[in-house]
Every structure is written in C-alpha cells, then in structure tokens.
Amino acid sequence: MIKQFDNYTLQAIAIASGFSNMSTFHSLFKKEIEMTPSSQYWDILKQGQV
C-alpha cells in the first residue's frame, strides 16, 4: 500500500482516506499505530522494516 502513496504528502493521504483535517488524521493514526505519521515512519515503511 505504501508504494501507492509514496509521492503524496501526509495531508493528501489524510484527505484521500476521508479525513477532513490533519488533526483528526494525526490523532487517529497515533492511536492506531502508536507513532505519529512523520516522515521517519514513512521512510521505515518504504524500506520494508515494518
């Protein structure tokens, strides 16, 4: 799934996922994944380490 979104900003991913704002996306992402949706997390995903 990450390859599908690797050229998108987090805001674009949030909107594409149905969130109306980054605050809600950030809060729910952190609750579910136990990490913030930071660029470091996306780098780890792209490398296949998660």
GILINKA-V694007 format. One record per helix or strand of 2 or more residues. SS is the DSSP state (h for helix, s for strand). FROM is the first residue (numbers start at 0). TO is the last residue. Records with the same first field share a line. If there is no record, write none. Layout:
SS: FROM-TO + FROM-TO
This chain:
h: 1-4 + 9-15 + 21-32 + 38-45
